[in-house]
């Protein structure tokens, strides 16, 4: 077999193995994101379809240059149940999730189902910091 | 270019260049000819916000990503800035505390590093001028002396800030900031969105919204997409500037040249040009910062009207600086929370920022690509590390006026987004590159502006001071 043909076939073979692996890994990344959220907020009533949609939106939005690094860390955190007290990454993701829901619109009422509204974008909804003086005027600021 | 020779050539359009040019134009005759060379392009604030919203900007951003413009030999250490018209005014977070008077005298007071050749009292009127021009928001009392109130009222404290201010008085203050408290000068009030790098409310001061109009002045010609790679040195004078535009090399002559690129590129330009001063490029540095999350027992940390509400100076100045770094506290007001039932905001968050000192192990050099400097950084100093340890020992006592449950520290950030010290100022060429008026010790018609001139790296944010240094330099030199 000529070397070029061998490389071509070997390359296709490698792709045949790697591409499904990437796909599975991608699905797993979303699941890992969802698991981290469910672990962190196990005491809240979460809209599970919303959690999965957030995970999908987050994984689409994450910086592709950092994806492998972030994925590896997140899988480890999920495996060892690392929460936001021990990981800034977990704190960042779980914070992003909760500000992307109606939780703060409902004044942190933990008896209500927490529903995902769409990935939080402070440029589309500026002034939405739920703890700022806009929402806690005069009496406390 | 309209001319072959200019009275003044300014390189860059960021804070250092713009404040220098503003003061120069205030004193220059109507016949003055000024050329400004900006390597980047104009990307209006509205286009930056549109991109963040996922919308199509009016015009595509032609500016390169900052990380593509230099070779970072230690990528784990980041050096953040923005390329384009207005420089890093487009990405700064607009924190504007002054330095303390003692920051300028570390050697005299504490036997550390070197004193600055310029002192607080000399800069005071220029600090005041910059604060007025930026319409700074700040409190009546500060740990650094001021002669009059800030233009804007202070931002609001959180409940936690109020307690700390009550205990520490002027050592714990509303942060002086160019994030507007009230709408003014075409800027809106800040509303604590926490994404100040591109401000959704256009609340922070930028060169674009400054209202200075220096680049519209009829004496000024602005060339964009023009990257300077060298100055022409002849004897003890600079004769002109070499730059690239539209993939062609150009040359232009000048009576005076002012380099106002950032501290990586000012050094690269001088090194490309054959400047033999041994301090050029040496001493690159910035502060070291880390986050401290504090859980509180039944105390809600709510309120606050901006991203950083307060600065704490309790760990900043004192005899400890003989051995360990000063630390400045920033009280954060991001939408952080504590993920526990019923305790959502029973938490405070502080960014602890540590002073650094220049080291010869951290430096900028040229590469085969004349446009791209290489950056070498050996890591934080022992002085800064000891500052962190001291902070961790003392913070529980400092916060004892709060019902603290626990304090959690994160790893240091990869960058504080400040680039300092590659063209430091001093009393002679034996210890520095420029004098206190930012004039090169050898080439007296060459100014090297910006935070590259900093002698030591106090924890206070650098922009207010580098802007005041530009005003001071132009005022005393023309």
Interface residues (C-beta under 8 A of the other chain):
Chain A: X40 X41 X43 X83 X84 X85 X88 X91 X94 X95 X98 X99 X108 X110 X121 X122 X123 X124 X126 X127 X128 X129 X130 X131 X132 X133 X134 X135 X136 X140 X141
Chain B: X49 X52 X53 X54 X156 X157 X158 X159 X191 X192 X193 X194 X195 X198 X200 X201 X291 X300 X301 X302 X303 X304 X305 X333 X334 X335 X336 X337 X339 X341 X342 X344 X345 X408 X410 X411
